[in-house]
Amino acid sequence: MSFHMHLRAVRSSEVRLDYAWLEEFMGAAWDWDVHRAEFAAGIAESIEKDFGSVHRLYEAGSGLSEGREGTWELPVFGGDIVYHRAEEQPPFVHLSPDMVRQASAFLSEVSFDALWESAGPKLHREFGPDWAEEDVRDIYIRHHADLRAFYQRTAMAGDAVVKAFWY
């Protein structure tokens, strides 16, 4: 089974915070050809299965971002949650352009080395004894670099972000 967090940049004026609309909008973008084209254009990003661990990595940065309380939550799970009316499906999450700028600022300012020093040993243990710490660290630094670049581009464009969690 595969788990993905899928992020998509979108003009704020185009977003409807309606579950059915978000489901159609994000579902259309999960088509392989569309996703690949949007990924290449820099307006989409996804993390397979590790997104919860990336969130825990950023949680380690909660005290490292002076004056930016709560911004560590924005890159992965933070934002305005739009639930399915029966709550039987995973929710969608929306970040306004201001939240996108805050997420971008956090990712740009926080030191990956400081995050890894705080959370890395536990994240490494979760991978099991067959994984070298450097290999696990490389996975997280790639996720961090990809998210930082995505949020920077999106913030510079003044766009919002919609997140889907596919299970």
GUPALUM-552458 format. One record per residue: residue in one letter; chain; x, y, z of N, C-alpha, C in turn. Coordinates in steps of 0.05 Angstrom, whole numbers. Layout:
<atoms>
ATOM, residu, chaine, npx, npy, npz, capx, capy, capz, cpx, cpy, cpz
ATOM, A, A, X, Y, Z, X, Y, Z, X, Y, Z $
...
</atoms>
This chain:
<atoms>
ATOM, residu, chaine, npx, npy, npz, capx, capy, capz, cpx, cpy, cpz
ATOM, M, A, 17, -23, 0, 0, 0, 0, 18, 25, 0 $
ATOM, S, A, 8, 45, -14, 24, 69, -16, 10, 93, -3 $
ATOM, F, A, 25, 110, 9, 14, 134, 22, 29, 158, 10 $
ATOM, H, A, 14, 178, 2, 26, 202, -10, 14, 227, 2 $
ATOM, M, A, 31, 247, 5, 22, 275, 9, 27, 289, -17 $
ATOM, H, A, 7, 300, -29, 9, 313, -55, 2, 343, -50 $
ATOM, L, A, 21, 360, -58, 17, 389, -56, 14, 401, -84 $
ATOM, R, A, -3, 420, -86, -7, 433, -112, -11, 463, -108 $
ATOM, A, A, 5, 479, -123, 2, 508, -122, -21, 516, -140 $
ATOM, V, A, -36, 536, -131, -60, 545, -145, -65, 574, -139 $
ATOM, R, A, -75, 589, -158, -83, 616, -153, -104, 616, -131 $
ATOM, S, A, -101, 634, -112, -120, 635, -89, -148, 640, -98 $
ATOM, S, A, -151, 656, -119, -178, 663, -129, -192, 639, -141 $
ATOM, E, A, -177, 618, -148, -189, 595, -161, -198, 574, -141 $
ATOM, V, A, -189, 576, -116, -194, 555, -96, -222, 558, -85 $
ATOM, R, A, -236, 535, -83, -261, 533, -68, -257, 514, -45 $
ATOM, L, A, -263, 523, -21, -259, 506, 2, -283, 488, 6 $
ATOM, D, A, -288, 472, -14, -310, 454, -15, -298, 426, -21 $
ATOM, Y, A, -305, 406, -5, -292, 380, -7, -295, 368, -35 $
ATOM, A, A, -319, 370, -47, -323, 358, -73, -306, 372, -94 $
ATOM, W, A, -304, 398, -93, -287, 413, -112, -258, 406, -108 $
ATOM, L, A, -249, 405, -83, -221, 398, -78, -214, 369, -86 $
ATOM, E, A, -233, 351, -82, -229, 324, -91, -226, 322, -121 $
ATOM, E, A, -242, 336, -136, -240, 336, -165, -214, 350, -174 $
ATOM, F, A, -208, 373, -162, -184, 388, -169, -158, 372, -164 $
ATOM, M, A, -157, 360, -140, -133, 345, -134, -132, 318, -148 $
ATOM, G, A, -155, 305, -151, -157, 280, -165, -147, 282, -194 $
ATOM, A, A, -155, 303, -207, -147, 307, -235, -116, 311, -236 $
ATOM, A, A, -105, 323, -216, -76, 328, -216, -60, 303, -209 $
ATOM, W, A, -73, 282, -198, -58, 258, -191, -55, 240, -215 $
ATOM, D, A, -69, 245, -237, -64, 231, -261, -34, 233, -267 $
ATOM, W, A, -22, 210, -275, 8, 209, -277, 19, 230, -296 $
ATOM, D, A, 6, 234, -320, 17, 253, -339, 14, 282, -329 $
ATOM, V, A, -8, 288, -316, -13, 315, -305, 7, 320, -282 $
ATOM, H, A, 9, 300, -264, 27, 303, -241, 56, 307, -250 $
ATOM, R, A, 64, 291, -270, 92, 293, -280, 97, 321, -292 $
ATOM, A, A, 78, 331, -307, 80, 357, -320, 81, 379, -299 $
ATOM, E, A, 63, 378, -279, 63, 398, -258, 87, 397, -240 $
ATOM, F, A, 97, 372, -235, 121, 369, -220, 145, 382, -235 $
ATOM, A, A, 147, 377, -261, 168, 389, -277, 166, 419, -278 $
ATOM, A, A, 141, 430, -277, 137, 459, -278, 141, 471, -251 $
ATOM, G, A, 145, 455, -230, 149, 466, -203, 125, 474, -188 $
ATOM, I, A, 101, 466, -198, 76, 474, -185, 63, 451, -170 $
ATOM, A, A, 77, 428, -168, 68, 406, -152, 91, 392, -139 $
ATOM, E, A, 85, 379, -117, 106, 365, -101, 91, 342, -88 $
ATOM, S, A, 105, 320, -82, 93, 298, -67, 115, 284, -51 $
ATOM, I, A, 106, 272, -29, 124, 256, -13, 109, 230, -8 $
ATOM, E, A, 123, 208, -15, 111, 182, -11, 119, 172, 17 $
ATOM, K, A, 100, 163, 32, 101, 150, 58, 117, 165, 80 $
ATOM, D, A, 137, 181, 74, 153, 194, 95, 142, 220, 105 $
ATOM, F, A, 119, 229, 95, 110, 256, 102, 105, 260, 132 $
ATOM, G, A, 95, 239, 146, 91, 241, 175, 117, 244, 190 $
ATOM, S, A, 138, 231, 180, 164, 233, 192, 177, 260, 186 $
ATOM, V, A, 171, 271, 162, 181, 298, 156, 168, 318, 175 $
ATOM, H, A, 142, 314, 181, 129, 331, 200, 142, 330, 227 $
ATOM, R, A, 150, 306, 236, 164, 303, 262, 191, 316, 261 $
ATOM, L, A, 204, 315, 238, 230, 329, 235, 226, 359, 239 $
ATOM, Y, A, 205, 370, 227, 200, 399, 230, 190, 406, 258 $
ATOM, E, A, 177, 387, 271, 168, 392, 299, 193, 397, 316 $
ATOM, A, A, 215, 384, 310, 240, 389, 324, 249, 418, 321 $
ATOM, G, A, 239, 432, 300, 246, 460, 296, 227, 479, 308 $
ATOM, S, A, 208, 469, 324, 188, 487, 336, 201, 508, 354 $
ATOM, G, A, 223, 503, 366, 237, 523, 383, 260, 537, 369 $
ATOM, L, A, 264, 530, 343, 287, 542, 329, 279, 566, 312 $
ATOM, S, A, 254, 573, 312, 244, 594, 294, 233, 616, 311 $
ATOM, E, A, 250, 633, 321, 243, 655, 339, 221, 673, 327 $
ATOM, G, A, 200, 677, 342, 178, 694, 333, 161, 682, 311 $
ATOM, R, A, 164, 656, 305, 148, 644, 284, 134, 619, 295 $
ATOM, E, A, 122, 621, 319, 109, 599, 331, 88, 586, 313 $
ATOM, G, A, 89, 560, 311, 69, 545, 295, 76, 543, 266 $
ATOM, T, A, 96, 558, 256, 101, 556, 227, 114, 530, 220 $
ATOM, W, A, 126, 516, 239, 137, 489, 233, 116, 470, 224 $
ATOM, E, A, 91, 474, 231, 69, 456, 224, 60, 459, 195 $
ATOM, L, A, 64, 483, 184, 53, 489, 158, 62, 472, 134 $
ATOM, P, A, 88, 465, 132, 96, 451, 108, 83, 424, 103 $
ATOM, V, A, 75, 410, 124, 64, 383, 119, 34, 383, 127 $
ATOM, F, A, 27, 384, 152, -1, 381, 161, -15, 407, 167 $
ATOM, G, A, -1, 429, 169, -14, 454, 176, -31, 466, 154 $
ATOM, G, A, -50, 483, 162, -67, 497, 143, -96, 494, 151 $
ATOM, D, A, -113, 504, 134, -142, 502, 138, -152, 475, 128 $
ATOM, I, A, -164, 460, 146, -172, 433, 140, -201, 433, 129 $
ATOM, V, A, -205, 418, 107, -231, 415, 94, -238, 385, 96 $
ATOM, Y, A, -257, 379, 113, -264, 351, 118, -286, 342, 98 $
ATOM, H, A, -287, 316, 94, -309, 303, 80, -333, 305, 98 $
ATOM, R, A, -356, 310, 87, -380, 314, 105, -385, 291, 124 $
ATOM, A, A, -378, 267, 116, -382, 244, 134, -356, 236, 147 $
ATOM, E, A, -335, 251, 143, -308, 246, 154, -298, 218, 149 $
ATOM, E, A, -307, 206, 126, -298, 179, 119, -274, 179, 101 $
ATOM, Q, A, -266, 202, 91, -243, 205, 73, -222, 223, 87 $
ATOM, P, A, -197, 221, 79, -177, 239, 90, -184, 268, 81 $
ATOM, P, A, -179, 287, 99, -186, 315, 92, -166, 326, 72 $
ATOM, F, A, -174, 348, 60, -155, 364, 44, -147, 387, 62 $
ATOM, V, A, -124, 399, 55, -113, 421, 71, -107, 444, 52 $
ATOM, H, A, -114, 468, 60, -110, 492, 44, -92, 511, 59 $
ATOM, L, A, -72, 522, 45, -55, 543, 56, -60, 568, 39 $
ATOM, S, A, -67, 590, 52, -70, 615, 39, -42, 625, 30 $
ATOM, P, A, -41, 645, 12, -15, 655, 4, 2, 665, 28 $
ATOM, D, A, -12, 676, 48, 3, 685, 72, 15, 661, 87 $
ATOM, M, A, 0, 639, 90, 11, 615, 102, 33, 603, 86 $
ATOM, V, A, 31, 605, 60, 52, 594, 42, 78, 610, 47 $
ATOM, R, A, 75, 637, 49, 99, 653, 55, 111, 646, 82 $
ATOM, Q, A, 94, 641, 102, 104, 633, 128, 119, 606, 127 $
ATOM, A, A, 107, 587, 113, 120, 561, 110, 146, 564, 95 $
ATOM, S, A, 147, 580, 74, 172, 584, 59, 193, 597, 77 $
ATOM, A, A, 185, 616, 93, 204, 630, 111, 215, 610, 131 $
ATOM, F, A, 198, 593, 143, 208, 573, 162, 228, 554, 149 $
ATOM, L, A, 221, 544, 125, 239, 525, 112, 265, 537, 103 $
ATOM, S, A, 264, 563, 97, 289, 577, 88, 307, 584, 112 $
ATOM, E, A, 295, 589, 135, 310, 598, 157, 320, 577, 176 $
ATOM, V, A, 305, 555, 177, 312, 534, 197, 337, 518, 186 $
ATOM, S, A, 354, 511, 204, 378, 496, 197, 371, 466, 196 $
ATOM, F, A, 376, 454, 172, 371, 425, 171, 389, 410, 190 $
ATOM, D, A, 413, 419, 193, 431, 405, 212, 421, 407, 241 $
ATOM, A, A, 409, 429, 248, 397, 431, 275, 373, 413, 278 $
ATOM, L, A, 356, 412, 257, 333, 394, 257, 343, 365, 260 $
ATOM, W, A, 363, 358, 244, 372, 330, 245, 385, 323, 272 $
ATOM, E, A, 399, 342, 283, 412, 337, 309, 391, 331, 330 $
ATOM, S, A, 368, 345, 328, 347, 341, 348, 330, 316, 342 $
ATOM, A, A, 322, 312, 317, 303, 290, 311, 315, 267, 296 $
ATOM, G, A, 339, 270, 284, 351, 250, 267, 354, 223, 280 $
ATOM, P, A, 365, 221, 304, 369, 195, 316, 344, 178, 318 $
ATOM, K, A, 322, 191, 326, 296, 176, 328, 286, 169, 300 $
ATOM, L, A, 288, 187, 281, 279, 181, 254, 295, 158, 242 $
ATOM, H, A, 321, 158, 248, 339, 137, 238, 330, 110, 249 $
ATOM, R, A, 325, 109, 275, 316, 84, 288, 291, 73, 276 $
ATOM, E, A, 273, 91, 267, 248, 82, 255, 252, 67, 229 $
ATOM, F, A, 275, 72, 216, 281, 57, 191, 292, 30, 196 $
ATOM, G, A, 302, 25, 220, 312, -2, 227, 342, -3, 225 $
ATOM, P, A, 353, -25, 236, 382, -27, 239, 397, -31, 213 $
ATOM, D, A, 383, -39, 192, 396, -44, 166, 402, -18, 151 $
ATOM, W, A, 392, 4, 160, 396, 30, 147, 419, 45, 160 $
ATOM, A, A, 437, 55, 143, 459, 72, 153, 447, 100, 158 $
ATOM, E, A, 456, 113, 180, 445, 139, 186, 448, 159, 163 $
ATOM, E, A, 470, 158, 150, 475, 177, 127, 454, 173, 105 $
ATOM, D, A, 447, 148, 100, 427, 143, 79, 399, 154, 87 $
ATOM, V, A, 392, 151, 113, 367, 161, 122, 367, 192, 122 $
ATOM, R, A, 389, 203, 131, 393, 233, 131, 389, 243, 102 $
ATOM, D, A, 401, 229, 83, 399, 238, 55, 370, 239, 45 $
ATOM, I, A, 354, 220, 54, 325, 219, 47, 312, 245, 57 $
ATOM, Y, A, 317, 251, 82, 304, 275, 94, 315, 301, 83 $
ATOM, I, A, 340, 302, 78, 350, 327, 66, 339, 332, 38 $
ATOM, R, A, 334, 310, 23, 321, 314, -3, 292, 323, 0 $
ATOM, H, A, 278, 311, 19, 250, 320, 23, 250, 350, 32 $
ATOM, H, A, 268, 357, 49, 270, 385, 59, 277, 404, 36 $
ATOM, A, A, 296, 397, 20, 304, 414, -3, 281, 416, -23 $
ATOM, D, A, 267, 394, -28, 245, 395, -47, 222, 412, -37 $
ATOM, L, A, 215, 409, -11, 194, 425, 0, 201, 455, 2 $
ATOM, R, A, 226, 460, 9, 236, 488, 10, 234, 501, -17 $
ATOM, A, A, 242, 487, -38, 241, 499, -65, 212, 503, -74 $
ATOM, F, A, 195, 483, -69, 167, 485, -76, 154, 509, -63 $
ATOM, Y, A, 157, 511, -36, 145, 533, -22, 157, 560, -30 $
ATOM, Q, A, 182, 561, -36, 194, 587, -44, 182, 595, -71 $
ATOM, R, A, 181, 577, -90, 169, 584, -116, 140, 593, -113 $
ATOM, T, A, 125, 578, -97, 97, 584, -93, 93, 611, -79 $
ATOM, A, A, 109, 616, -59, 108, 642, -45, 115, 665, -64 $
ATOM, M, A, 135, 661, -80, 143, 683, -98, 121, 688, -119 $
ATOM, A, A, 106, 668, -126, 84, 671, -145, 58, 683, -132 $
ATOM, G, A, 58, 683, -105, 35, 693, -90, 11, 673, -91 $
ATOM, D, A, 17, 648, -95, -4, 627, -97, -10, 614, -70 $
ATOM, A, A, -32, 600, -70, -41, 584, -47, -31, 555, -53 $
ATOM, V, A, -34, 538, -33, -28, 510, -36, -51, 493, -26 $
ATOM, V, A, -57, 472, -41, -76, 452, -33, -61, 426, -29 $
ATOM, K, A, -67, 412, -7, -53, 387, 0, -74, 365, 0 $
ATOM, A, A, -67, 342, -11, -83, 318, -9, -66, 296, 3 $
ATOM, F, A, -79, 279, 18, -65, 256, 30, -79, 231, 18 $
ATOM, W, A, -65, 217, 1, -76, 194, -13, -67, 169, 1 $
ATOM, Y, A, -86, 151, 7, -80, 126, 20, -91, 103, 4 $
</atoms>
